[in-house]
Every structure is written in structure tokens, then in C-alpha cells.
Amino acid sequence: MKIHVSNCLSLPALKYASVVAGTSGLDRAVSAISVLETTDVEDIEPSYLTSGELLISTLVSIRNNTDKQCALLYELDKADTSGLILFYVGKILPELDNEFLKIADELKYPIISIAPEGPSVYADVIHDIANYIFQMTLDDELALPELLLDFTAADRHHGELEHLLYEIGQYYNGRIMILDSRYRLLCCTGSALSASPDAPGEDPAPRIVQWYRRCHADDTATASVMTDSYLLDEHTVYSVNSCQITFQGAACSLLFVSERNDISYFFMNMLAQTVSSYMAKYEASSHIVREDELLCALLTNNYDYCDYLSSRNSLPLSEAAAIWVIYADTDEAADTNRMLLGQNKSVLSYCLKSVSDVAVPLYYGFYKDSWILLFGQDSSTEDLRFAAGAFLTEWNICCPDCSLFLYDQATSWKDIPAAYQLICHIRPIARKVYPLVEYYTRSHIYFLETCLSCLNHMANLESPSWPLVLEPLKEDDSLLSILETMVLDAYLDVKKSAELLYLHRNTVYYRLKKIQALLGYDPFAVPGISNISISLALRRILQT
């Protein structure tokens, strides 16, 4: 719970205090009480002032200089201090100038004057306010165990952890994030963080994940609590408190992000213990992520039940004409589970906001080990491909190492299951053949299916034909490398090939002529291009 200046005014030590200016700023947050000894702005360094401090002073060194008093106000407001309590007004400080009071009102900066019949020493005010801050902070910390005890005492199912984290985030005005061992976002919940003035609608949470990954990627796992500061812009600084928890034998990072700077070790340790306990139970569960009921019915060809669910949810499923399938690029089941565990719909929804003016899915959900999005007939091929690139830009901030397969222009929504099965079939070889592709389109999918068919057909042959296609180039790996890059990575673009291979364009042209001479035909013309493409793809599959 935040403490405001108005709360402090109700304390006994401020019984004889009056707010003489800046009454509109009584909602400023108070985190500490301090004595302001240095009042001349020429002598004040930034480190002397801390955000949230309620300051006590007599302004003795500038009591006869109104200009310096006004300059001090601007400095205190710039440092985001809470207010100024003035002692001995009429004695040490002759009077409060009208210009000084006017500026305090403009800045909404509270000026509190202690009357002569009030306390005569700073200690009385400091004692009451410091004790009040301590008591409120203690109450805050004791509220956390109550939330956690209520949660663990009841027989809850695994889906309610997100609700608990949301409650904690709301109560403490922050966001709770869980990152896996590769710093991919597993969970992000709690109150919304204020956005930058430059991007008012943008949620800064993914940017914080990216910043944290960059700062701590080389750190050794430790159970101790760390505190960092993330500067969103010149006006907003977030406190990022983090510690390590374990899930499926790997270290994960638990982050609490807030504008508050008073989150204690006790808070983080209690939170870490609860989340770790939950993760252990979650790990023992046979169902890491719940599959979407409607998608399960659709992709298993259970059309009657699918019709029922779509009508119940008022979903125009008959308009579905395109599908996105998002996978984690890993062969380890445990790693896939960690990656997809927290990819809740709130994270997915955030990433979809970046493309909402281009393409909006009819429906999306989790099925088996992937996220699936259905798009309607009103989404053109060009829009979907543009949206895929923009979506992945945001998605990869939270979850790097993912693949997106885009199958568009389905003639009917009943073609969607066949498209999904085709994607599942070619998924294991997609990254091997096309390691640099941003996302996979229908042309990629069909070509990969052809490669698999050739691979399966040739598996039973003693002398498969595809190595013979590349036989003339086997003595020079550099020629094979150029040919691979040209065909599979650069789509026959010489300039792009030269950039990928760090070669001069003329060098690439020279070696392409040498390749054509060795092969005895143009490898980039029909029918040679078909044989070359498949042979290079099979070579990559078998080599990797």
C-alpha cells in the first residue's frame, strides 16, 4: 500500500501543521523522511535527493533569498520528492514569499508549515512519520503471507497460480514475470505498467524482458535476490527485483517489476517459495498445458462437435481460410514445456496488437505443443505475410527460438486439419533446410513435403540419385556453399548471397560460372533448378 503526504498529516506530530501551498499534491507518495540540510541549489547534487522523500528544513542558508527558495522548489520537484515541512517560520525563516507559494501551487508540491505551538524539534516529526512508514510496510509484507497461505491451504488446480500472481501484482502495483533458463517469458501477470510518453499504448513488459536477458545472459544462477533499475524514459524508472527458482531441473528467473523501490527480500523469498512449490506440483502433472477444446475437435476432424462449440461461442468458423502454427525450435520435450507453459493468452494478445490493423484472427488457442491461430477469408495473402513479420518481431522479444508456419487460401475450413497435419509432418526438417527463413509460407511447406517424400523413397534404394546431381562439385566445398546459399537462402539473389557469404559480388558471379561449367547445364533454369533444389535440401537434412 502506498503512503501519501495526506496520510502523514493525520499523525500526532503534525497536529499543528498546516498546508500553506501545493494542496493539489497531497497524493504524492512518501517512502522516507529526511532532513534537508543543504538548501542552496548550487550545492545540491542529484545523489542528495531521493524519489519519495518527505523533507524537513528551515531554509536557513537561503532564508533571505526568494530566488534561491524558488529555484530549490524546482529542484525538489524534479527529484520527485514528496513535500517540504518547514520549521520555525516567522523566527529563522522571516516569512513565506507569495512567489514561493505560487510556484509550489503550480508544481503541486506540498509546503507544510509547523505552527509555533507544534513540536519544536525535528525528532518528534521524524519519529512519528518513520514509525508510520515502517508499520505500513510491515503490514504490506504480512499481507503477502496471508495471500499465499489462503492459496496453498485450499485445494486449487494449476490454472489458478496466474490468478494469485495477478492479485499480488495488483496489491503491490507491479508485474510478476517468470523467465525460463533461456530468458524466454513463461508468465507475465499483475497490474499494467505505465507506458512511455513516446509510445502511450505500448506495454513495456516485453522490452523489460529483452533488457533483462541482455544484462543477465552471462550470469551464474544464484538464489539470492537482486535489484536492478530499468529506465523506461527520463521520467519513469522501474525497480526490477529478481531471484532464481527451479523448474524441471533448470534455473528460472522470477521477476517483480514495479515503480516502488521498497520491495524487500522477505517479499521476494516468500513469493519464490510459493511459485517454486507450485512449479513442483505442476511438473508432476501429466498435462503441462491444457489443450483448446475447439481446436482439438477441429484438428481431429470431429466436425459435429466443432460446429456445436463454434455456434455456442458465436465463432464464424465457416469463414476460416488460413492458419498460423507456432512451435518452439527444440527437440527436448521438457524445454518445450517450459517455453509453452506460460505462453498464456495475455502474452499472445499483446503480440497480436502489433498487427491488429492488418490481420485479426478469428480464434486462437493451444493444441498439443503449439499455438494455433485461425484467420478469416477477409485476410489477404499479402496482409497475412506482412502481419507474420510484424508479429514475430514482438513475439521473439518474449520467446526467441520459435517457428511460425503460415498456410493461407484454404478452400474450406475443413481443409484446416489437413494443412495442420502437413505442417506437423514437415516441421522437423524446416529449420534444417531453411535456417534463415523468418516464417514458412505454403511454398516452403509444399517444397519441404516434396523433400520428405524423396527422402523416404530413396531410403530403400542402394544408390539414391540425389548425390549424383552434386557429384561434379564435391571436390570444392566453397562452390557447394555458394550454390546452397543462392538456392535455399537468397532465392537466386546474387547480391544477398554475397552479403550472407561475406564475398564480393564479382566473386560470386565468377564461381557461379565455374559451377555451371562443372555441371554442364544452367543450375538455375528448368528443369535443372528442380533437381538442384531438392538435392541441396536433402544434403542439408542429412548433414544436420
Phi, psi and omega per residue, in radians:
M1 nan 2.316 3.129
K2 -1.363 2.542 3.065
I3 -1.806 2.280 -3.114
H4 -1.927 2.861 3.117
V5 -1.020 -0.673 -3.131
S6 -1.065 -0.580 3.097
N7 -1.128 -0.695 -3.104
C8 -1.177 -0.524 -3.109
L9 -1.148 -0.303 -3.133
S10 -1.513 -0.037 -3.115
L11 -1.333 2.661 -3.095
P12 -0.999 -0.673 -3.086
A13 -1.144 -0.357 -3.135
L14 -1.878 0.398 3.127
K15 -1.043 -0.637 -3.100
Y16 -1.800 0.451 3.104
A17 -1.746 2.628 3.108
S18 -2.355 2.510 3.102
V19 -1.511 1.934 -3.051
V20 -1.649 -0.236 3.106
A21 -2.881 2.774 3.077
G22 1.272 0.570 -3.099
T23 -1.118 -0.394 3.134
S24 -1.258 -0.197 -3.099
G25 -1.816 0.304 -3.105
L26 -1.223 -0.136 3.082
D27 -1.586 0.119 3.080
R28 -1.108 2.448 -3.096
A29 -1.336 2.479 3.125
V30 -2.038 2.184 3.103
S31 -2.045 -0.236 -3.118
A32 -2.823 2.837 3.067
I33 -2.111 2.249 -3.066
S34 -2.455 2.818 3.073
V35 -1.746 2.242 3.104
L36 -1.645 1.706 -3.123
E37 -1.456 -0.756 -3.133
T38 -1.583 2.030 -3.067
T39 -1.998 -0.206 3.088
D40 -1.400 2.103 -3.054
V41 -1.055 -0.424 3.131
E42 -1.186 -0.379 -3.118
D43 -1.793 -0.101 -3.076
I44 -1.533 2.197 3.027
E45 -1.759 2.694 -3.112
P46 -0.951 -0.579 -3.088
S47 -1.231 -0.247 -3.137
Y48 -1.269 -0.409 -3.042
L49 -2.020 2.460 -3.119
T50 -2.193 2.437 3.119
S51 -1.004 2.349 3.095
G52 1.570 -0.008 3.138
E53 -1.349 2.338 2.950
L54 -1.697 2.137 -2.931
L55 -1.854 2.521 3.077
I56 -2.024 2.377 -3.132
S57 -2.825 2.924 2.983
T58 -2.001 -0.104 -3.076
L59 0.960 0.597 -2.992
V60 -1.056 -0.668 -3.059
S61 -1.311 -0.270 3.136
I62 -2.237 0.480 -3.027
R63 -1.122 -0.413 -3.119
N64 -1.895 0.225 -3.088
N65 -2.175 1.685 -3.093
T66 -1.131 -0.650 -3.129
D67 -1.054 -0.755 3.139
K68 -1.238 -0.555 3.066
Q69 -1.116 -0.728 3.119
C70 -1.185 -0.702 3.109
A71 -1.089 -0.639 3.110
L72 -1.095 -0.693 3.133
L73 -1.035 -0.803 3.127
Y74 -1.056 -0.688 -3.128
E75 -1.173 -0.731 3.140
L76 -1.166 -0.674 3.107
D77 -1.189 -0.693 3.121
K78 -1.077 -0.632 3.138
A79 -1.408 -0.003 3.099
D80 1.090 0.613 3.001
T81 -1.288 2.907 -2.953
S82 -1.535 -0.603 -3.076
G83 3.006 3.076 -3.074
L84 -2.257 2.122 3.078
I85 -1.755 2.113 -3.072
L86 -1.841 2.227 3.061
F87 -1.734 2.677 2.971
Y88 1.029 0.689 3.032
V89 -1.240 2.231 -3.063
G90 1.726 -0.247 3.092
K91 -1.954 -1.359 3.096
I92 -1.293 -0.850 3.083
L93 -1.630 1.942 -3.008
P94 -0.940 -0.891 -3.138
E95 -2.842 2.918 3.085
L96 -1.717 2.029 -3.088
D97 -1.165 2.544 -3.133
N98 -1.082 -0.616 3.121
E99 -1.127 -0.692 3.102
F100 -1.081 -0.784 -3.135
L101 -1.208 -0.620 3.133
K102 -1.125 -0.755 3.128
I103 -1.136 -0.690 3.106
A104 -1.053 -0.692 3.098
D105 -1.157 -0.714 3.139
E106 -1.112 -0.694 -3.125
L107 -1.432 -0.134 -3.047
K108 0.973 0.812 -3.099
Y109 -1.939 1.968 -3.042
P110 -1.136 2.255 3.005
I111 -1.991 2.077 -3.068
I112 -2.003 2.197 -3.116
S113 -1.888 2.308 3.107
I114 -1.566 2.146 -3.140
A115 -1.213 2.749 -3.116
P116 -0.988 -0.552 -3.131
E117 -1.411 -0.058 3.124
G118 -1.401 -2.982 -3.133
P119 -1.057 2.505 -3.070
S120 -1.715 -0.136 -3.127
V121 -2.235 2.660 3.140
Y122 -1.066 -0.616 -2.970
A123 -0.981 -0.646 -3.118
D124 -1.095 -0.793 -3.134
V125 -1.207 -0.758 -3.138
I126 -1.050 -0.754 -3.114
H127 -1.061 -0.835 -3.072
D128 -1.169 -0.768 -3.094
I129 -1.246 -0.762 3.133
A130 -1.085 -0.708 3.122
N131 -1.149 -0.665 3.131
Y132 -1.147 -0.759 3.114
I133 -1.084 -0.769 3.137
F134 -1.077 -0.783 -3.087
Q135 -1.141 -0.727 -3.136
M136 -1.187 -0.655 3.096
T137 -1.143 -0.712 3.115
L138 -1.117 -0.739 3.098
D139 -1.062 -0.686 3.099
D140 -1.027 -0.816 -3.085
E141 -1.216 -0.604 3.120
L142 -1.251 -0.429 3.109
A143 -1.195 -0.540 3.136
L144 -1.102 -0.913 3.102
P145 -0.991 -0.586 3.114
E146 -1.110 -0.765 3.092
L147 -1.058 -0.766 -3.088
L148 -1.205 -0.703 3.137
L149 -1.135 -0.728 3.105
D150 -1.064 -0.642 -3.108
F151 -1.239 -0.829 -3.053
T152 -1.340 -0.439 -3.102
A153 -1.237 -0.575 -3.097
A154 -1.448 2.792 3.106
D155 -1.519 1.543 -3.043
R156 -1.774 2.615 3.027
H157 -1.584 2.882 -2.928
H158 -1.084 -0.419 -3.078
G159 -1.217 -0.202 -3.029
E160 -1.565 -0.057 3.069
L161 -1.065 -0.694 3.138
E162 -1.057 -0.639 3.113
H163 -1.162 -0.728 3.105
L164 -1.077 -0.853 -3.135
L165 -1.068 -0.616 3.089
Y166 -1.103 -0.760 3.136
E167 -1.096 -0.769 3.139
I168 -1.109 -0.778 3.126
G169 -1.060 -0.720 3.111
Q170 -1.142 -0.757 -3.074
Y171 -1.137 -0.698 -3.090
Y172 -1.753 0.153 3.061
N173 0.982 0.954 3.131
G174 -2.729 3.136 3.119
R175 -2.079 2.438 3.116
I176 -1.834 2.226 -3.139
M177 -2.184 2.484 3.035
I178 -2.123 2.178 3.136
L179 -1.992 2.494 3.133
D180 -1.403 -3.002 -3.047
S181 -1.136 -0.333 3.088
R182 -1.789 0.279 3.116
Y183 1.073 0.650 3.000
R184 -1.685 2.484 -3.032
L185 -1.268 2.096 3.083
L186 -1.691 -0.592 -3.081
C187 -2.706 2.471 3.112
C188 -2.596 1.939 -3.072
T189 -2.619 2.878 -3.106
G190 2.161 -2.865 -3.113
S191 -1.292 2.670 3.138
A192 -1.225 2.498 3.084
L193 -1.560 2.523 3.134
S194 -1.153 2.433 -3.082
A195 -1.541 2.873 3.099
S196 -1.222 2.511 3.080
P197 -1.021 -0.469 3.138
D198 -1.288 -0.429 3.118
A199 -2.419 1.305 -2.988
P200 -1.060 -0.477 -3.109
G201 -1.637 0.028 -3.014
E202 -1.607 2.323 3.045
D203 -1.426 2.112 -3.080
P204 -1.341 -0.071 -3.069
A205 -0.971 -0.852 3.126
P206 -1.064 -0.602 3.112
R207 -1.167 -0.603 3.105
I208 -1.157 -0.686 3.094
V209 -1.067 -0.790 -3.139
Q210 -1.074 -0.774 3.122
W211 -1.111 -0.750 -3.125
Y212 -1.139 -0.705 3.120
R213 -1.075 -0.727 -3.126
R214 -1.164 -0.670 -3.074
C215 -1.364 -0.534 -2.976
H216 -2.089 0.191 -3.091
A217 -1.053 -0.531 -3.095
D218 -1.724 0.087 -3.106
D219 -1.257 2.585 2.992
T220 -1.455 2.377 -3.110
A221 -0.992 2.306 3.116
T222 -2.492 2.582 -3.106
A223 -1.494 -0.172 -3.083
S224 -1.278 2.714 -3.134
V225 -1.465 2.308 3.085
M226 -2.036 2.610 3.104
T227 -2.207 2.177 3.088
D228 -2.132 2.904 3.061
S229 -2.081 2.254 3.110
Y230 -1.941 2.092 -3.119
L231 -1.594 1.827 3.125
L232 -1.271 -0.822 3.033
D233 -2.714 -3.014 -3.047
E234 -1.200 -0.200 -3.121
H235 -1.871 -0.342 -2.993
T236 -2.156 2.151 3.085
V237 -2.178 2.236 3.104
Y238 -1.796 2.462 3.004
S239 -1.596 2.153 -3.114
V240 -1.956 1.821 3.114
N241 -1.700 2.277 -3.055
S242 -2.434 2.666 3.016
C243 -2.678 2.997 -3.062
Q244 -1.771 2.440 2.983
I245 -2.251 2.906 -3.086
T246 -2.018 2.357 3.077
F247 -2.471 2.163 -3.130
Q248 0.909 0.728 3.058
G249 1.370 0.039 -3.129
A250 -2.067 2.616 -3.138
A251 -1.385 2.237 3.052
C252 -2.001 2.769 -3.125
S253 -1.861 2.272 3.060
L254 -1.852 2.109 -3.089
L255 -2.041 2.433 2.947
F256 -2.125 2.044 -3.044
V257 -1.947 2.195 -3.090
S258 -2.731 2.804 3.014
E259 -1.387 -0.173 3.093
R260 -1.322 2.508 3.107
N261 -1.991 0.338 -3.080
D262 -2.055 0.358 3.096
I263 -1.270 2.168 -2.988
S264 -1.630 2.929 3.052
Y265 -1.076 -0.650 3.132
F266 -1.016 -0.809 3.126
F267 -1.017 -0.890 -3.067
M268 -1.153 -0.681 -3.138
N269 -1.155 -0.738 3.096
M270 -1.102 -0.746 3.136
L271 -1.118 -0.749 -3.136
A272 -1.107 -0.703 -3.133
Q273 -1.114 -0.728 -3.132
T274 -1.169 -0.809 -3.126
V275 -1.134 -0.701 3.125
S276 -1.090 -0.743 3.118
S277 -1.086 -0.743 3.116
Y278 -1.109 -0.769 -3.120
M279 -1.069 -0.645 3.136
A280 -1.110 -0.737 3.103
K281 -1.179 -0.662 -3.117
Y282 -1.134 -0.665 -3.126
E283 -1.126 -0.590 -3.125
A284 -1.346 -0.248 -3.134
S285 -1.253 2.524 -3.130
S286 -1.396 -0.298 -3.127
H287 -1.995 1.757 -3.095
I288 -1.186 -0.795 3.122
V289 -2.309 2.407 3.135
R290 -1.278 2.339 3.117
E291 -1.402 2.549 3.129
D292 -1.243 2.265 -3.032
E293 -1.146 -0.761 -3.101
L294 -1.192 -0.750 3.127
L295 -1.136 -0.649 3.107
C296 -1.075 -0.733 3.115
A297 -1.165 -0.736 -3.114
L298 -1.144 -0.846 -3.002
L299 -1.395 -0.106 3.013
T300 -1.878 0.269 3.070
N301 1.097 0.471 3.081
N302 -1.572 1.303 -2.938
Y303 -1.209 -0.591 -3.139
D304 -1.112 -0.839 3.132
Y305 -1.175 -0.582 3.122
C306 -1.130 -0.733 3.094
D307 -1.072 -0.721 3.140
Y308 -1.093 -0.833 -3.116
L309 -1.142 -0.703 -3.125
S310 -1.167 -0.667 3.102
S311 -1.219 -0.645 3.129
R312 -1.140 -0.607 -3.133
N313 -1.662 0.134 -3.119
S314 0.923 0.772 -3.125
L315 -1.773 2.123 3.120
P316 -1.335 1.164 -3.044
L317 -1.096 -0.507 -3.126
S318 -1.098 -0.299 3.138
E319 -1.530 -0.122 -3.097
A320 -1.109 2.222 -3.101
A321 -2.378 0.007 -3.131
A322 -2.650 2.700 -3.107
I323 -2.418 2.437 2.927
W324 -1.926 2.401 3.042
V325 -2.202 2.184 -3.094
I326 -2.007 2.121 -3.136
Y327 -2.032 2.751 2.914
A328 -1.482 2.372 3.138
D329 -1.427 1.279 3.110
T330 -2.672 2.618 3.090
D331 -1.725 -0.089 -3.098
E332 -1.576 2.147 -3.098
A333 -1.078 -0.734 -3.107
A334 -1.101 -0.692 -3.132
D335 -1.187 -0.656 3.090
T336 -1.098 -0.736 -3.141
N337 -1.078 -0.746 -3.140
R338 -1.119 -0.710 -3.099
M339 -1.173 -0.736 -3.039
L340 -1.574 -0.195 -3.098
L341 -0.910 -0.917 -3.030
G342 -1.762 0.173 3.104
Q343 -1.293 1.139 -3.117
N344 -1.295 2.978 -3.017
K345 -1.162 -0.363 3.121
S346 -1.177 -0.677 3.100
V347 -1.196 -0.777 3.131
L348 -1.093 -0.714 3.140
S349 -1.082 -0.691 3.120
Y350 -1.045 -0.802 -3.115
C351 -1.151 -0.575 -3.137
L352 -1.256 -0.343 3.104
K353 -1.085 -0.540 -3.099
S354 -1.195 -0.285 -3.122
V355 -2.123 0.205 -3.027
S356 -1.108 -0.437 3.134
D357 -1.514 -0.043 -3.140
V358 -1.978 -0.851 -3.103
A359 -2.587 2.261 3.125
V360 -2.126 2.156 -3.107
P361 -1.200 2.556 3.020
L362 -1.191 -0.635 -3.046
Y363 -2.836 2.623 3.018
Y364 -2.658 2.689 -3.119
G365 -3.052 -3.137 -3.102
F366 -1.748 2.379 3.095
Y367 -2.510 2.197 -3.083
K368 0.952 -1.908 -3.081
D369 -2.089 0.562 -3.099
S370 -2.634 2.803 2.969
W371 -1.683 2.372 -3.083
I372 -2.158 2.296 3.127
L373 -2.138 2.323 3.113
L374 -1.864 2.313 3.130
F375 -2.056 2.671 -3.080
G376 -1.542 3.132 -3.102
Q377 -1.226 -0.309 -3.128
D378 -1.376 -0.123 3.117
S379 -1.615 1.961 -3.117
S380 -1.316 2.871 3.119
T381 -1.042 -0.756 -3.123
E382 -1.108 -0.739 -3.137
D383 -1.131 -0.744 -3.112
L384 -1.139 -0.652 -3.132
R385 -1.274 -0.682 3.050
F386 -1.112 -0.750 3.139
A387 -1.103 -0.646 -3.131
A388 -1.073 -0.738 3.115
G389 -1.134 -0.781 3.139
A390 -1.167 -0.689 3.125
F391 -1.080 -0.810 -3.097
L392 -1.144 -0.517 3.088
T393 -1.019 -0.756 3.126
E394 -1.364 -0.743 -3.069
W395 -1.062 -0.725 -3.074
N396 -1.224 -0.297 3.025
I397 -1.148 -0.764 -3.131
C398 -1.461 -0.675 -3.013
C399 -2.396 1.443 3.055
P400 -1.188 2.972 3.113
D401 1.121 0.900 3.065
C402 -2.258 2.689 3.100
S403 -2.066 2.465 3.096
L404 -2.084 2.182 3.089
F405 -1.871 2.260 -3.067
L406 -2.072 1.989 3.085
Y407 -2.048 1.935 -3.086
D408 -2.002 3.050 3.097
Q409 1.029 0.764 2.990
A410 -1.265 2.400 -3.079
T411 -1.260 -0.412 -3.141
S412 -2.669 2.734 3.123
W413 -1.141 -0.343 3.096
K414 -1.342 -0.134 3.029
D415 -1.452 -0.235 -3.091
I416 -1.045 -0.773 3.125
P417 -1.031 -0.715 3.125
A418 -1.126 -0.677 3.102
A419 -1.121 -0.722 3.122
Y420 -1.114 -0.747 3.127
Q421 -1.109 -0.656 3.102
L422 -1.116 -0.739 3.119
I423 -1.116 -0.766 3.098
C424 -1.037 -0.633 -3.076
H425 -1.176 -0.744 -3.047
I426 -1.637 -0.128 -3.082
R427 -0.936 -0.739 -3.071
P428 -1.078 -0.426 -3.083
I429 -1.841 -0.088 -3.022
A430 -1.039 -0.879 -3.092
R431 -1.231 -0.442 3.108
K432 -1.225 -0.731 -3.113
V433 -1.387 -0.715 -3.089
Y434 -2.140 1.320 -3.094
P435 -1.229 -0.333 -3.063
L436 -1.824 -0.023 -3.086
V437 -1.226 2.378 3.136
E438 -1.260 -0.832 3.053
Y439 -2.610 2.788 -3.029
Y440 -1.790 2.219 3.125
T441 -1.722 -3.099 3.138
R442 -1.052 -0.675 -3.125
S443 -1.104 -0.680 3.052
H444 -1.099 -0.795 -3.067
I445 -1.079 -0.796 -3.138
Y446 -1.131 -0.721 -3.133
F447 -1.129 -0.729 3.137
L448 -1.144 -0.618 3.085
E449 -1.132 -0.686 3.080
T450 -1.095 -0.743 3.121
C451 -1.055 -0.752 3.136
L452 -1.139 -0.707 3.123
S453 -1.088 -0.755 3.105
C454 -1.109 -0.716 -3.123
L455 -1.106 -0.753 3.129
N456 -1.194 -0.658 -3.141
H457 -1.171 -0.712 -3.075
M458 -1.401 -0.223 -3.102
A459 -1.080 -0.502 -3.108
N460 -1.633 -0.003 -3.133
L461 -1.626 2.449 3.127
E462 -1.232 -0.616 -3.120
S463 -2.280 1.432 3.123
P464 -1.079 2.636 -3.017
S465 -1.453 -0.391 -2.998
W466 -1.097 -0.605 3.101
P467 -1.136 -0.457 -3.126
L468 -1.153 -0.502 -3.140
V469 -1.118 -0.647 -3.088
L470 -1.711 0.024 -3.076
E471 -0.930 -0.769 -3.103
P472 -1.089 -0.296 -3.076
L473 -1.820 0.032 -2.978
K474 -1.172 -0.358 -3.114
E475 -1.373 -0.263 -3.085
D476 -2.274 1.739 -3.113
D477 -1.108 -0.501 -3.118
S478 -1.139 -0.599 3.106
L479 -1.210 -0.711 3.078
L480 -1.116 -0.668 3.129
S481 -1.099 -0.753 3.121
I482 -1.137 -0.748 -3.135
L483 -1.118 -0.743 3.095
E484 -1.039 -0.837 -3.109
T485 -1.109 -0.774 -3.135
M486 -1.049 -0.803 -3.001
V487 -1.449 -0.799 -2.983
L488 -1.687 -0.424 -3.067
D489 -1.922 -0.648 -3.041
A490 -1.856 -0.052 3.114
Y491 0.929 0.839 3.063
L492 1.183 0.343 3.088
D493 -1.626 1.942 -3.083
V494 -1.145 -0.714 -3.127
K495 -1.070 -0.818 3.141
K496 -1.148 -0.664 3.101
S497 -1.063 -0.761 3.129
A498 -1.074 -0.677 3.124
E499 -1.166 -0.743 -3.126
L500 -1.179 -0.568 -3.094
L501 -1.664 -0.022 -3.108
Y502 0.970 0.809 3.109
L503 -2.152 2.765 3.030
H504 -1.276 2.607 -3.099
R505 -1.055 -0.667 -3.137
N506 -1.126 -0.588 3.085
T507 -1.111 -0.728 3.121
V508 -1.114 -0.781 3.120
Y509 -1.026 -0.764 -3.115
Y510 -1.065 -0.786 -3.101
R511 -1.269 -0.501 3.069
L512 -1.157 -0.659 3.070
K513 -1.127 -0.653 3.114
K514 -1.154 -0.691 3.099
I515 -1.077 -0.788 -3.128
Q516 -1.099 -0.665 3.134
A517 -1.167 -0.709 -3.125
L518 -1.213 -0.678 -3.124
L519 -1.315 -0.572 -3.116
G520 1.531 0.137 3.084
Y521 -2.755 2.902 3.141
D522 -1.353 1.970 -3.083
P523 -1.249 -0.158 -3.080
F524 -1.894 0.216 3.095
A525 -2.054 2.717 3.106
V526 -1.241 2.409 0.067
P527 -1.628 -0.004 -3.066
G528 -1.037 -0.626 -3.083
I529 -1.073 -0.607 -3.141
S530 -1.137 -0.841 -3.131
N531 -1.128 -0.746 -3.125
I532 -1.096 -0.808 -3.085
S533 -1.052 -0.858 -3.107
I534 -1.157 -0.721 -3.125
S535 -1.116 -0.734 3.116
L536 -1.152 -0.692 3.121
A537 -1.124 -0.773 3.123
L538 -1.117 -0.659 3.105
R539 -1.070 -0.757 3.119
R540 -1.140 -0.719 -3.122
I541 -1.072 -0.825 -3.081
L542 -1.282 -0.557 3.127
Q543 -1.233 -0.655 -3.093
T544 -1.489 nan nan
